[in-house]
Amino acid sequence: MKEDKKTYSEAIARLDAILEDIDQSKVPIDVLAERVVEAAGLLKRCKSVLTETEAKVKDVLQDLDKEFGDAEDGDDKDDEED
């Protein structure tokens, strides 16, 4: 599976496996460069997913704030009058 098609969880799991293999000297020098390139692609994929997710969450929170933020101010005024 290509790096840009992996889910965030799949990319992180593969990245962890690569790093563990490198850390434990399980990666032959002949394929080390390939693993580093793969890891870089996985990092880019993870960053992209995180950036997209952050933007979506901000949009949702802004929409909620627009919809409910003003209502809270009105509710507080009603409570103060009682």
Beta strands, then each sheet from edge to edge (+ up, - down):
end
